[in-house]
Amino acid sequence: MLSKGLGEDQAPLIDDQEQRSFADGDARMMLLKPGEYAYAYNAQVVADADSGVIVAADLTNVAPDEGHLPGQVEQIRGLRTMAGLPAERPTTASADAGYFSHANPLRTVGASTC
């Protein structure tokens, strides 16, 4: 944790497990590509398959994608409700392998027919 009130010649004490950016305290260390890490955010986007229009988005400091799928599905369900789309007219959802986890099919029951 950054200590306030230190002299110019004093370095703050940082726990070995703490990974925080001094420039952006909310950013977290994330793997960008094999062997390359940086302080970053993880953006999630849902786009309409036909038009490519972004219909939902999130920005978090949680690196793995798998935990974000249920929230994205809920956003789409909420949009469908606001738009008055009937349940008989399902929306197909697809996600890449980065969203896979054993629990996601259970947490997003009916996700293939949002």
N, C-alpha and C positions, 0 to 999 in steps of 0.2 A: 504494500500500500504506500502511496506517495505521502511523504511527511512534509507538512508545511512548516515554514519558518526556518529552514536550513540555511546555513551560510553558503557562500559561493563555493567553498572548498569542501563541502560536505555532500556525500551521496546519500540518497534515501535508501532505507532498508526495504528490500523487496523479498517476500517469501519465495523460496525456490519454485513452488507450484503456481505462483501467481503470474499470469500472463496478461498484462494490461498495457495499453499504449498510453504514453504520457500525452500525446497529441489528441487522442480521442478515447476517453475512458470507457466508452461503451463497446468499442471494437474488440474483437477477440482474435487470437492467433488461429489462422485457418490454412489448411493445405490448399494451395492453388493448383499445382500440378506436381507430379512426383519429384520430391526433393526441394520444392519451393514453397515457403511459408511466408505469410504476411498478415498484418493486422487488417481485418476485413469484416464485412457483413455477408450474410447469406440471403440472397433475394430469391423469392418464389413467385412465379408468374403462371397464371392460368389464361390460356388464349382459346378463343373459339376456333375450332378446327377448320371451318369453312372460310371464314373471313380473315383469321389471324388477329382479330381485335382482342386486346388484353381485357379480360372481364373481371379479374381478381388478382391481387398482389399482396405480398408481405415482405418485410425486411426485418431480419432478426440477427442476433449475434450467436445463434446456435448453429454449429457447423453441419451436422449430418442432416441430409434431406428427409430421411425416412419419417421423422416425427412431425413433419409439416403437412403431410398428405391429408390427415383427417380434418385439419383446419381449412385447407383449401376446398375440400369437398363440402364442408359446412357453409363456406362462403357462397359456393355455387348453388347449394340448396336454398339459401336465403335469397339469392337473386332470382331464382326460379319462382319462389313464393311471391316476391314483390312484383314480378312480371305477370303473375297469375297463370303460369303454365301448369296445365293439368298433370297429375301423376301418371296418367295413361300415356303421356307423351314423354318417355324417358330421354335423358341426355346421357350419352356415352362418355365415360371418362377414361383416359389412359395416362400412364406415367412411366418414366424410364426406370431402369433397375435401381437407381440411387434411392428411390422411394420404397423399395421392398424391405419388409420386415415380416417376421412371423405374425406379429400382432396387427399389422395394417389391414388385412382383409377383415379381421374381426372388428376393428375400430371403425371401419368405413363400410359397414354392412349396407349393401345396396349401392355402393359407389359406382358400380358399372352401369347402374340405372339411376343416376342422381335425381 
